[in-house]
Amino acid sequence: MRIDCEVHVFCQEARRAAPVIDGSLERLESTARGCEITGLVLVHPGFLHCDPAELFAQASNAQMPVRLIPPLVRPLAPAILEEWSRSGVAGLALTLDDHDSLAESLEAALQLGFHLEVSGGVEQRERLAELLLADGHRLVFRDFGLADSTRDPTWDPRVERLLALAEGAEVWVKLSGIGRVPDCWAKAAADRLLEGLGPDQLLWGSEWPHVTTAHAYAPSYAQAMAWLEELVPDADARGRILSETPAALYGFRNQDLFA
């Protein structure tokens, strides 16, 4: 039972970034199986903008268990969110930049059991995150929970604020961003998060295939797995980050993952 909590699927002809990589689910599943990944979380790639149609179209052909994270960038009718729930959606991706306009959609998402996957870091959003948690929302912070990698995580006050927010709360942090953050920074950040949160509040996402524009370094899937091993060398902790923690959050069942 090993789950990658952030992968991308897309039609190659829809892609507007380099290098050109086939983003089909068939190729992704084959590559993931080669690294003993048995479940995938499909996160809507930003270059496809706000329309999640491609995400749902690709997911409909899945041969392994998948969960979907489409974007919430504008208010959506409860009926649409209910349809998304039936289609395998487990959470919604957003930035918290326009929280007020999304209030009704967030309430509907809460009723459906969706969690929220937040981009852009926690800094200057702690109060809003606290309000969402008080309302019953579960929060996942992507990219180590920080907006940038310019400060040493061992003394970065943003890390302390993130840990304070997550203490005793339904908050998870995703170790993701290979190729975008320096390896030495990522290792220091992972060490601090492991110390402060432990593997029960940490997730991992390969973000494969990588779709960042002008990507000078496009790691293979095996390299992304090796990156996680470097970040979390303890096999037991890494196993929980890959299995029990994401299985519970995203609603994967053992019988699905071993099918």
HELIX and SHEET records of a PDB file:
HELIX    1   1 GLN A   12  ALA A   14  5                                   3    
HELIX    2   2 LEU A   25  GLY A   34  1                                  10    
HELIX    3   3 GLY A   46  LEU A   48  5                                   3    
HELIX    4   4 ALA A   53  ALA A   59  1                                   7    
HELIX    5   5 PRO A   78  ARG A   86  1                                   9    
HELIX    6   6 ASP A  100  LEU A  102  5                                   3    
HELIX    7   7 ALA A  103  GLN A  111  1                                   9    
HELIX    8   8 GLU A  126  ALA A  134  1                                   9    
HELIX    9   9 ASP A  143  GLY A  145  5                                   3    
HELIX   10  10 PRO A  157  ALA A  166  1                                  10    
HELIX   11  11 ASP A  183  GLY A  196  1                                  14    
HELIX   12  12 PRO A  199  GLN A  201  5                                   3    
HELIX   13  13 TYR A  221  LEU A  231  1                                  11    
HELIX   14  14 ALA A  235  LEU A  242  1                                   8    
HELIX   15  15 GLU A  244  TYR A  250  1                                   7    
HELIX   16  16 ASN A  254  LEU A  257  1                                   4    
SHEET    1   A 3 ILE A   3  VAL A   7  0                                        
SHEET    2   A 3 GLY A  39  VAL A  43  1                                        
SHEET    3   A 3 VAL A  66  ILE A  69  1                                        
SHEET    1   B 5 GLY A  91  LEU A  94  0                                        
SHEET    2   B 5 HIS A 115  VAL A 118  1                                        
SHEET    3   B 5 LEU A 139  PHE A 141  1                                        
SHEET    4   B 5 VAL A 171  LEU A 175  1                                        
SHEET    5   B 5 LEU A 202  TRP A 204  1                                        
END                                                                             
